[in-house]
Structures are given as structure tokens and as C-alpha cells.
Amino acid sequence: NEPWPARDLLVHHRRNGIPTPRASTYTSRGCHAKCTFCYAPRQPGVVDGPWRVRPVEDAVDEIEYLQREFGTRFLWFNDDNFGGAFQDGYHHAVGFAEEVLRRDLKINFHCEFRVDTGLIDREALRTLRRAGMDLALLGMETGSPGMMKRFRKGTTVEYNFDAARLFKEEHIELEPGWIMIEPGTTLDELWENLKFIVAARVHESENPFFLINRAIALRGTEIYDKATRYEEPDIPGVEGAAREVLRHARRDYRVDDERVEHLWTAWSRVSSEINDRKENEVPFLAQSIADAVRARRGTGAASLRPLLGRLRRWDQGLAGLLVAFLNAGLLLADENPPGLAERLETELRAMIVAYDREHLGRAFPDFVVETARACGEHALAQVRG
């Protein structure tokens, strides 16, 4: 057995009164796949070596230690491929889950695995879910057969569809590992991606706009070598030797089809604003409203609850907005009018404004101010700050 990871940072947090409900660890090393966007195929021993596992008892002993010493309730498994290779992976992962259940450990955990693993099995997923796997990343990458082939995934779109369906049926939150765009992506392939997203319902997730993603051409990957049209990466605030290292760590490539490059620019700019609202502003607003409701203890609280309802409708409609967002961009790119880049950003931003008005009753910044005023001067001061 290898030594357990050092937990100096968790010790430091506990000594300073900082809660430590989360930790990371691993149960296995290695991955048999040779994906072109991944570092693993060129790392000695990762792909060409054996898939290596920790004894199940040792991994679960460590979880007990983390719970006892640090109060850990959520674990992030850093395995390259938690599901391993075929039946070996199945037996290891299910054995791990059964040991967690046998010891009656109350944890939740996140892991990552491929769609061709033996874990894409109804009974295996049920066992893992009972053990605490309520969220998992599946390495789907694409709904386009052409992109799948270029990625050298060794799987199929049909595998992706079956895996997504099984996750939905077993009520496990699916975090799709997804690459919407890479150097050779075409408009036809983007249409294939959109059709798959809708058919497999992979956008019905915690944050559907995370599907607007682009392959990062990291040094040491095949995509890096094949990215022939690229620019110097933007590295603000870094100088000297560190800057030289980062300059060569990735390639900021341009997509071969300029229409796809324009789509990416518009999609990513506008979706980053949506993601910021979803991840930061909406939770803050919801918490502010909830705090104000509790503080008023019923007096005037009724006027605040409709604000929460509007926020929920805004959040719940994001999956539909994503589909409309992608569809509108692709239709315009197919048309390819003069000034495509400007037209894309203008029309997509107009869609966001219309969405905000439909679900919030006004533009998002105005809703923020309305909420702050309704919650009181303290909340308004926080928004202004």
C-alpha cells in the first residue's frame, strides 16, 4: 500500500477553526484510453502500464480517518478513470461501494469515468448511489461521430446516449465531460452536438451553460501539436520565467472554420455572464431574500417571497435558454451575413435581455437593485459595494 496523502492543509484549517467538510483522494491510477486532448497517452506508465488500484479496505479506512479527524462529508475522487477497464473496474468500484455501505459511512462523493466502463450498468450505479455517489462526470465529449473519431475516444455516440439515459433513470446528477469546439470543428458537427444535447437531455443539469466549452490545447497533447493556427496566450500579471513556462504550456488556437471561431467568441462571452449570475449573483440574492424573510418573522415577508419565485423560474429555465441560444447562433452562422461576429453577439445578448424580462420582470441588473431595496439598506449597500 502507498502512504495516504498528507493532510497538512486540513490540519491547519481545523486548528484555525475553519470547517473541513470536503477532501480529495483516489482509489486507482491509470487509464487505458488514448484521447488526443488528454495528457495521459504521453505520460509513461499511465496508458501503457497496468491500471492500478488501492485495496478497497485501505481506501475506505482513509475515508473513516477523514471523517473522524476532520469531519469530512464530501469526497472528490481524483482517479484518472474511476470505472477502470471493463470488468476489473466494475468489481473494484462496486466492491468499494459495498464496503462503504457495510461500514455505514455517511458520505457523498464525486468521481469521473468513461462511458465504456463496466459501471454503465443499472445495478452498479444503484449500488454506487446508495454509497453516496450523487454526482459523476462522464467523459462523453461530443455528440458528433466525426469529432469522436478525431478525439480517438474509442467509444460511440450511442454509448454516450445510453449512459446519459441510465443516469437520468437512476436519478444520478450527470456532469457531462464535454468539448463543444476544437480546432477542426465544423458547423455540421455543432448541429450534431446540439441534436445530441436535446435528445440525451444532457443540458438538464445543474448548470447547462457549462456545455459551452472548448478543448484546451495543453502542451504534451496531440491537439497541441496539431493546432497550427494559434496566438500567444493572454497571461496578464505574470512576468519572467513563469511567463515563459506559461507561454508554452498551451496554444490559444483559432478554429479552422472562421464561422465556428466567431460562434465560440460570441457564445463564450455571453455565457460567461450567465455562468457568473448562476454561480455567484443568484445564490447571493436568494440568501439575501431568505435572510430578510427570517429577520422580519412574517411581518412584510410575504412581499419578498415572489422575488424568490422569480429567481427560481430564471434558474429552472436555463436549460431551455441554452438550446435556444445554440440554435440561434448556428442558424445565423449558417446564413453567414456580413459582420457575422457583431451580429452574433448583438442577437445573443438581446436573447438574454428578453429572457431576463420574461422570468424576472425586468433586466437582471434592475432586478438586483429591486431585490436589494426590498431586503433593506444593508443588502443594498452590499450590492453597491
N, C-alpha and C positions, 0 to 999 in steps of 0.2 A: 504493500500500500504506500502511496505517496503521502507526505505530510499534508495536513489540512492547510488551507490558505491562512496567512496571518490576518488577524483581525484588529490590528493596532488602531485603525481609524474608529472602529466601533467602540473600542475601549475608551479612546479619547472622548468620543461623544457622550458615552454613559457617565464618565467622570465629570463632565460639564453639564449634566442634566439635559442632554439632547436626546430625544427618543430615537430608538433604532429599530423601527418596525420592519425594515427591508434589508435584505442582504443578497449577495450573489454567490454562486458556487457552480460546480459542474458534476456530471456523473459519467461523462465519456469524453474521448478525444478522437478527432479524425472525421473524415467524410470521404466517401468513395467517388463522389462526383467530380466533374472537370469543367464547371461552368466558366465561361470566358470572362465574366465580370468579377470573379472571386479570386482572392489571393491564394487559396488553398492548393490549386494544382501545381504551383511553382514553389511550394514550401516542402522541403524534404521531409518525408515521413507522414505527411498529412493524408495525401491521396494514395501514394504508392505503398504506404505502410499499413499495418492492420488497424482496424477500428478497435480502440482500446477502451475498456470500461472499468469503473471502480466497482468493487464488490458492493452489492446493494446494501448490506448491513452497514458498511463503512459510511456510505453516503447518508443513510438515514441517521446513523449515530451523530454525524456532524449537524444535521438539522435539529436533533434533540439538544445538542450543545448550544446552538444558536438561539433556540427558544429559551433555554434555561438561563443562559448568561446575558442575553441581550434583548429578550422579548420579541424576537423575530416572528413576524406573522406572514410575510410575503417573501418568496424566493424567486430570483431571476436566474435561471439556469443558462450558463454560457457555453453549453455543448455546441460544437460545430453542427451536429445533426443528432438531436436528442433521440430520434427514432432509429438511428443507426442504419444498418444494412439488412433489410428484409427480416427473416425470422430471428436472427440474433438480436436485432434491435427491438423487435416485438417482445421477446422473452425478457430482455433486460428492463425495458421501460415498464412493462406490466408487473414484473417482479418488484420493481421499485415502488410502484403504486400500491401493490398489495402489502408490502412491508410498512408503508406509511399508514395504511388502514389498520393493519394488525396492531400497531402501537398506538392507534387512536390519536395521531398527531393532528392538531387543528391548524392547517396552513393552507395558503393559496400559492400557486406558483405559475410562472410563465416559462415556456420553452419554445424552441424552434425546430422544425423538422421538414423534410421533403414530402411531396405528395405521393412518392412511390415507396415510402416506408411501410413496414407491416403495421404501423399504428393507424393507418386509414382503414379501420376495422371497427364495427359498431361496438362490440364488447370491450375492445381495448380502450376506446375513447370513453366508454361509460365508467370503466374502472379508474382511468386517469382523472376523470371529472370528479368522481366520488373522493379521490385522494386530494383534490384541490386544484386541478388544472382547469381554471375557468377562462383562461385566455392563452392562445398559442399562435405563433407566427408560422404560416405555411409558405414555403418557397414556391409560389406559383409563377411569379414574374410577368406573365403575359397571357393573353387570350388569342395570340396570333401564332399560327403554326410556323410562319417564316421567322419570326423573332425567336421562337422556341428553338428552332434549328440553329440560328446564329449564336444563341447563348450556349449551345451544346448541353442543354439541360438533361437530355436522356429521358424525358418524360413527354407527356402529350397534353393538349388542351382538354381532352376527355378526362384524363386523370385529375386535372385541376377542377373540372366541373363536378366530378364525383366526390372529391374531397370537400369542396365547399358545401355541397348538398348534405353530406353526412354531418358536417359541423353544425349546420343550421338545424338539422333534425334532432341532434343531441344537445342543442342549446349551449354550445361552447362558443364563446366570443372568438371570431376569426380575425386575426390580424394578417391581411394578405401581404406577403413579401412581393412587391410589385414594381416593375420597371416600365413605365409608360413610354419612355423615349430613350433611345441610344443612337449612336452615330448613323446607323443605316435605316432608321425607322421611316416608313413611308406613310402617306395619308391612308392608303388602303389598310395598312396594318393598324393604324389608330382606330379606324372604323371597326376592325375585328376586335380590338381591345374593348371598345365601347359596347359592342353587342354581347361580348362575354360578360362584362361587368353587370349588365342588366339581367342577362339570362341566369347567371350564377348568384346574383344578388350579393356580390362581394362588397358593394358600396353601402350595404345596410350594416354599418359598423359604427364604432364609437366616434370616429372622425373620417367621413368618406373622402374629404379633400386630401388626405394623405396619399390617395391613389395617384395624384398628380405628382409624379416622381420621375427622376431622370437618373440613368446609370452614371455613377461616378467613375471616371477613368483613373483608377489608382495605379501607381507605378507597380509593376510586377504582375499586372493582369494582361490578358490578351487584348481586352478593349483598349487599354492604354497604348499598346503597340500599334493597333490598327486605326487609332484616332489621328488622321493625317491633317485635318483642319482644326487647329486649336490656337488659343491665345494664352498669353501669360495669365496665370491665376491672380485674382484680386486678393491681396494679403495686406489689408490695412493695419498699421501699427506694429509691424514686425520688420526688424532690420537685421543686418549682419548675417552670421552663419545660419541662424534659424530661418531667415528668409530664403536663403539658398536651398536649404533642405526642403522647405515647403514648396518652393518653385517647381521642384522636380517630383514632388510627391503625387501630383495628379495633373491631368491635362484638361483644361476647360475647352472642350471641343465644340465645334459647330456641326449641326446635323447636316448630312449631305443634301437633303431637300430643304431649301430655304423656307418653304411654306411651313414645314414642321418646326423649324427653328423659330419662326415668328409665333407659331402657336404656343410653343414652350414659353417664350418670353411673356406673352400675354397671360397665359394660364397661371404661370408661377407667380407673377407679380400680384395678380388679383387674388389667387387662392391663398397666398401668404397672409393677406389681410384677413381673410375668412378664418384661417387657422389661428391667428392671433386672437381674434374675437372669441373663437370657440375655446381655446386653451386658457386664456387669461381674463379677458374682459367679462365674458358671460358668467364664469364662476364667481368673479368678484361681485358682479351685480346681483346674482342670485343670493349670495351670502349676505350682502348689504340689506336686501329686502327681508330675508329671513330674520336677521338681527333686529331690524326695525319692528317687525311683527311681534317678536318676543318682548322687545322693550316696551311696546305700547300695551301689551297684555289685553288685547281685544279692543281697546279704545282707538278707533281710527285704523285698525289693522285691515278691515275689510277693503279699504281703498287701495291697499298695497297688493293684495292677492292677485288682482287681474294683471299686474305687471309681471308676476311670476308666470302666469299662464301664457302671456305673450312671449316671454323668453323661452318657455318650453316648446311652443309652436315653432319658433325660429330654429331651435336646435333640432327638433324632430323632422323638419323639412329639408335638412341639408343634403340627404341622400338624393332626393328628387332634384334639388338645385344642381348637384354635381352632374347628373345626367343631362339636364338642360344646358348646362354650362359647356360640357364637352361637345354635345350635339351642335350647338350654335357655332362654336369655334370651327368645327370640322366643315359645316356647311359653307361658312364664309371662306375657309381656306380652299375648299373645292372650287368655289367661284373665282377665287384669286383676283379680286378687283385691284385697281391701282391704290397704293397706300395701304396694303393689307395689314401691316403691323399696327398702324394707327387705328384702322377700322376695328381690328380685333379688340384692342384694349378699350376703345370707346364703347363698343357694344357690350362687352362683358361687364364693364363697370356699370353700365345702365341696367343690366340684368340684376346686379347686386342691389342697386338702389331700389329697384322695383320689388325685389324680394323682401328687403327690409320694411318697406312701406306696407306690403301685404301682411307680414307677420307681426310687425311691431307697431304699425300705425304711423310710422314716421321714419326718417333716416336714422341710421344707427347712432351717430353722434348726438342727435337730438333726443333719442330715447335714453341715452346715458345721462344726459342732463335732467330729463324728466324724472328718471329714477332717483337720482341724487337729491333732487328737490323734495320728492315725496318721502324719502327716507330721513331727511333732516340736514341741517347745516354741516354736521360732521362729515357725512358722506359726500356732500358737495365739495367740501374742502379737499377731501382725498382725490376726487376726480380732477379738480383744478390743479392739484399738486402733481 
